[in-house]
């Protein structure tokens, strides 16, 4: 269910700011961290041992799901890391008058440029465009 939700398009209000993006990814990171911890539990390892011993065909599906969960978890961690950096630059958007905001724009644009060029997961045109809309 969590993986299915992960692949759905997000519907958001038009007036959300960049903090909403960070909040979204923090929630996803929390969900997938919990799932990853569950996958490492002794109960799961025992079940996998039984499936392996039985040469079950379910192992192929299990491994595919495990890979998807791990990838989604890594994506969320990576995005949170970069969006925390961006949050520092966004403070003036929330706390300043429009004239004072102008001074923060170059730093904000550079932060987004850095995210786009370095981030393994957040560097798609869809995600960067969505972030610019929020800014």
Beta strands, then each sheet from edge to edge (+ up, - down):
end
